[in-house]
């Protein structure tokens, strides 16, 4: 019996046609981060980017002032510049704290306005400060923070962080924080998500809270090959 009879009238295999029929893999999105801090947040995310092999996809832009409104303005400037140069970013994240900033509301309002017109800029807010995200690596807490005596609200959070093993000498700009906390990262992600889902919290940016887990999960998905 002829081979064509064994396999019916199947057409000869065409490797070129098969390759053409496969969907093309989408290129990894380009991400821009603009952080409020000059050391703590940029160092943390720089270490994350290197550890997860994202140096070609994620850029950390130099900020222009430490107030949230200036962080958003700087992110707009860098986003527009990249567009003009033909190397646009797909997503832009502005990382800043609530702390005691007078222009915090202006920054949040500006981000909402940009989103309304389709601009890919998002806020990554921590209340009271970024160190609260670090605290969540050690356990769940929803204890509100406030100034204590002459201590600012941010200093109070740092004082709690210094009670944790390995962070007794913590200071702003401490190197290696991401690497030290990496084994506890999944716990921090779970705790932050749990806090965000707390039905008792109705404020847009409750005290305490953080959106850093949203950004970290996004970067993790890109590192895992998602677009």
C-alpha positions as CSV (number, residue, x, y, z in Angstrom):
1,X,0.0,0.0,0.0
2,X,1.3,3.4,-0.9
3,X,2.5,5.7,1.9
4,X,-0.1,8.3,0.8
5,X,-2.9,5.7,1.4
6,X,-1.6,5.0,4.9
7,X,-1.9,8.6,5.9
8,X,-4.8,9.7,3.7
9,X,-4.4,12.7,1.5
10,X,-2.3,14.6,4.0
11,X,-0.3,17.4,2.4
12,X,3.5,17.4,2.7
13,X,4.8,19.2,5.7
14,X,5.8,22.8,5.1
15,X,8.1,24.1,7.9
16,X,8.1,27.7,6.6
17,X,4.3,27.9,6.7
18,X,4.2,26.4,10.2
19,X,6.6,29.0,11.5
20,X,4.6,31.8,9.8
21,X,1.4,30.6,11.5
22,X,2.8,30.8,15.0
23,X,2.0,34.0,16.8
24,X,5.0,36.3,17.3
25,X,6.1,36.7,20.9
26,X,5.4,40.2,22.2
27,X,8.4,42.2,23.1
28,X,8.9,42.9,26.9
29,X,7.4,46.2,27.9
30,X,9.8,49.1,28.8
31,X,9.3,50.4,32.3
32,X,10.4,53.7,33.9
33,X,10.6,54.2,37.6
34,X,10.9,57.6,39.2
35,X,11.4,57.5,42.9
36,X,11.0,60.1,45.6
37,X,14.1,59.1,47.6
38,X,17.6,59.7,46.3
39,X,19.0,56.5,47.9
40,X,16.6,54.1,49.6
41,X,14.1,53.4,46.9
42,X,16.5,53.7,43.9
43,X,18.9,51.3,45.5
44,X,16.2,48.8,46.4
45,X,14.8,48.7,42.9
46,X,18.2,48.8,41.2
47,X,19.1,45.7,43.2
48,X,15.8,44.0,42.2
49,X,16.3,44.9,38.5
50,X,19.8,43.3,38.5
51,X,18.7,40.2,40.5
52,X,15.8,39.5,38.2
53,X,17.7,40.3,34.9
54,X,15.5,43.3,34.0
55,X,18.3,45.8,33.2
56,X,17.2,46.0,29.5
57,X,13.5,46.5,30.3
58,X,13.5,48.7,33.5
59,X,15.1,52.1,33.8
60,X,15.3,54.2,37.0
61,X,15.1,57.8,36.2
62,X,16.9,60.5,38.3
63,X,14.4,62.5,40.2
64,X,14.1,66.2,40.3
65,X,13.2,67.2,43.9
66,X,11.8,65.1,46.7
67,X,8.1,66.2,46.9
68,X,5.5,63.9,45.2
69,X,4.4,66.6,42.8
70,X,8.0,67.0,41.5
71,X,8.3,63.2,41.2
72,X,5.2,63.1,38.9
73,X,6.4,66.1,36.9
74,X,9.8,64.6,36.4
75,X,8.2,61.3,35.3
76,X,6.2,63.3,32.7
77,X,9.3,65.0,31.5
78,X,11.3,61.7,31.1
79,X,8.3,59.9,29.5
80,X,7.9,62.7,26.9
81,X,11.6,62.9,26.2
82,X,11.8,59.1,25.5
83,X,8.8,59.5,23.1
84,X,10.5,62.3,21.2
85,X,13.7,60.1,20.9
86,X,11.7,57.2,19.6
87,X,12.4,55.0,22.6
88,X,9.1,55.3,24.5
89,X,8.2,53.6,27.7
90,X,5.1,51.5,28.0
91,X,4.6,52.0,31.7
92,X,5.8,54.7,34.1
93,X,5.7,54.3,37.9
94,X,6.0,57.2,40.3
95,X,7.2,55.9,43.7
96,X,6.6,58.3,46.6
97,X,5.4,58.5,50.2
98,X,2.5,60.1,52.0
99,X,4.7,61.2,54.9
100,X,3.9,64.8,55.7
101,X,4.2,66.2,52.2
102,X,2.0,69.3,51.5
103,X,1.8,68.6,47.8
104,X,0.8,64.9,48.1
105,X,-2.8,65.7,47.0
106,X,-1.5,67.6,44.0
107,X,0.6,64.5,42.9
108,X,-2.4,62.1,43.3
109,X,-4.7,64.5,41.4
110,X,-2.2,64.9,38.5
111,X,-1.8,61.1,38.1
112,X,-5.6,60.8,37.9
113,X,-5.7,63.4,35.2
114,X,-3.0,61.7,33.2
115,X,-4.7,58.4,33.5
116,X,-8.0,60.0,32.3
117,X,-6.3,61.0,29.0
118,X,-4.6,57.6,28.5
119,X,-1.1,58.4,29.8
120,X,0.6,55.2,31.2
121,X,1.7,56.9,34.5
122,X,0.8,55.3,37.9
123,X,1.5,56.2,41.5
124,X,3.1,53.7,43.9
125,X,2.3,55.2,47.3
126,X,3.4,54.2,50.7
127,X,1.8,55.5,53.9
128,X,3.5,56.8,55.9
129,X,6.8,55.8,54.0
130,X,8.6,53.2,52.0
131,X,10.0,51.6,55.1
132,X,6.5,50.3,55.9
133,X,6.9,48.0,52.9
134,X,10.1,46.7,54.4
135,X,8.3,46.1,57.7
136,X,5.7,43.9,56.0
137,X,8.5,41.4,55.2
138,X,8.5,40.5,58.9
139,X,4.8,40.1,59.5
140,X,1.4,41.6,58.9
141,X,0.5,44.8,60.7
142,X,-2.3,47.4,60.2
143,X,-1.2,49.6,63.1
144,X,-1.6,53.3,62.2
145,X,1.4,55.6,62.5
146,X,1.7,59.1,63.8
147,X,4.3,61.5,65.0
148,X,5.6,60.8,68.5
149,X,7.1,63.7,70.4
150,X,9.8,65.2,68.2
151,X,9.9,62.1,66.0
152,X,8.4,62.5,62.5
153,X,6.0,59.8,61.4
154,X,8.6,58.4,59.1
155,X,11.1,58.2,61.9
156,X,8.6,56.2,64.0
157,X,8.3,53.7,61.2
158,X,12.1,53.4,60.9
159,X,12.3,52.9,64.7
160,X,10.0,49.9,64.3
161,X,12.1,48.5,61.5
162,X,15.2,48.8,63.6
163,X,13.7,46.3,66.0
164,X,13.8,43.6,63.3
165,X,16.7,41.2,63.0
166,X,19.4,42.4,60.7
167,X,18.0,46.0,60.6
168,X,19.3,47.2,64.0
169,X,21.6,49.7,62.2
170,X,19.2,50.5,59.3
171,X,19.6,54.0,57.8
172,X,18.3,55.7,54.7
173,X,20.3,54.4,51.7
174,X,21.4,51.2,53.3
175,X,22.8,48.9,50.6
176,X,21.7,45.4,50.0
177,X,18.2,45.7,51.5
178,X,16.5,43.9,48.6
179,X,18.9,41.0,48.8
180,X,18.6,40.6,52.6
181,X,14.8,40.6,52.4
182,X,14.4,38.5,49.2
183,X,13.7,35.3,51.2
184,X,10.8,37.1,52.8
185,X,9.5,38.7,49.7
186,X,6.5,36.4,49.2
187,X,5.4,37.1,52.7
188,X,5.6,40.8,52.2
189,X,3.5,40.5,49.0
190,X,0.9,38.5,50.8
191,X,0.8,40.9,53.7
192,X,0.5,44.0,51.5
193,X,-2.3,42.4,49.5
194,X,-4.1,41.4,52.7
195,X,-3.9,45.0,54.0
196,X,-5.2,46.4,50.7
197,X,-8.2,44.1,50.9
198,X,-9.1,45.1,54.4
199,X,-12.8,46.1,54.3
200,X,-12.3,48.4,57.3
201,X,-10.1,50.7,55.2
202,X,-12.1,53.1,53.1
203,X,-9.6,55.9,52.5
204,X,-7.9,56.0,49.1
205,X,-4.5,55.9,50.8
206,X,-5.1,54.6,54.4
207,X,-2.6,54.7,57.2
208,X,-0.8,52.4,57.0
209,X,-0.7,51.1,53.4
210,X,1.6,50.5,50.5
211,X,1.3,49.9,46.8
212,X,4.8,48.7,46.3
213,X,3.6,45.1,46.1
214,X,1.7,46.1,42.9
215,X,4.9,47.3,41.3
216,X,6.9,44.3,42.5
217,X,4.4,41.9,41.2
218,X,4.4,43.7,37.8
219,X,8.2,43.5,37.6
220,X,8.1,39.8,38.6
221,X,5.6,39.0,35.9
222,X,7.9,40.6,33.3
223,X,10.9,38.7,34.7
224,X,8.8,35.5,34.3
225,X,8.2,36.3,30.6
226,X,4.8,37.9,30.7
227,X,4.2,41.0,28.6
